[in-house]
Amino acid sequence: MTMLNMGFRWYGSQDDPIKLRDIRQIPGTTQVVGALFDVPVGEVWPKAKIANLKNDIEAAGLKLEVIESVNIHDDIKIGAADRDLYIENYKQTIKNLAEYGIKVICYNFMPIFDWVRTNLAYQLADGSTVLAFEHKLVEGEPEDILKSMEENSNGYILPGWEPERLSHVKKLFEAYRNVDEKSLLANLEYFLRAILPTCEEVGIKMAIHPDDPPRSLFGLPRIVKNRADMLRIEQMYDSPYNGFTLCTGSLGENPENDVPAIIREFVSRAKVPFVHARNIKFMANGDFHESSHFSDESSLDMYEIMKALYDNEFDGYIRPDHGRMIWGENGRPGYGLYDRALGIAYLNGLWEAIEKNNI
């Protein structure tokens, strides 16, 4: 059987209740998708810290080949006068990561807020809780959603919601006041043209993550929402190192996005080095809540998603994305151990069945 390069996102020994030994016991899991969360955005990642992270992971019998994320300083997204300084720092971080065997960097280009949810503990009929999004709840002031995320995160810092950055959210909105979709796209192209020669030199693929959800929020532009956006980004710099993190949940949050078709198109061109496999369930008015990976409990067909990956010879990295909180677990919302482990078992089972049906 051809094994998937299956990974599990981990927040480090200082800030994740899940232990590396727990991850090692999930069948078929070989990778940890890691990052350095104590380096301020925009600064160079020190080699010593990268080495320590890699050594910890390898000592547990796992590999570190994907980083999620090297976050991009707001001045790069805004196109501020000092963006070249932060781009040079980013290039040096890429070089440092390459020295320690990193193959893929997942990143996003979402203004101010990375992913947005309005409920971090939406209760399902079975008693489990998941992340949910209701658009009417983001019609107020951005400070309201920020307060809700902080109060319901179970004491954990959520990725993309770093308090030191968002404590100045009003200033951030003022800084983005003149950034529309056209200028944000231009700033992304400027960034890609600056860093991708370095990526080609050292062998690291950049994989941009879709907007989550794929719609404008609080008047901020979104530029990675659908197939057309992905084609536009692909054409900014034609290189196998300019790729995508294909997040099934984020793209699937817009029912007009045909996720298996997008997979077939971009995987067949080797533009997808990393996949986030996640499922959602639509509610009224385009709202949604997250769910188990199991297709019958959700709105996305995970079998068709995995088949599209298999049929187009996907050989990148994959991880389960947000899971339910089940069996009394109390951890970082969306990032518990148990349901993500079940997700891995389900995804690997689908892969095995699809492969054996094609022998």
Secondary structure, 3 states (H helix, E strand, C coil): CCCCEEEEECCCCCCCCCCHHHHHCCCCEEEEEECCCCCCCCCCCCHHHHHHHHHHHHHCCCEEEEEECCCCCHHHHHCCCCHHHHHHHHHHHHHHHHHCCCCEEEECCCCCCCECCCEEEEECCCCCEEEEECHHHHCCCHHHHHHHHHHCCCCCCCCCCCHHHHCCHHHHHHHCCCCCHHHHHHHHHHHHHHHHHHHHHHCCEEEECCCECCCCECCECCCCCCHHHHHHHHHHCCCCCEEEEEEHHHHHCCCCCCHHHHHHHHHCCCCCCEEEECCEEECHHHCEEECCCCHHHCCCCHHHHHHHHHHCCCCCEEEECCCCECCCCCCCCCCCCHHHHHHHHHHHHHHHHHHHHCC
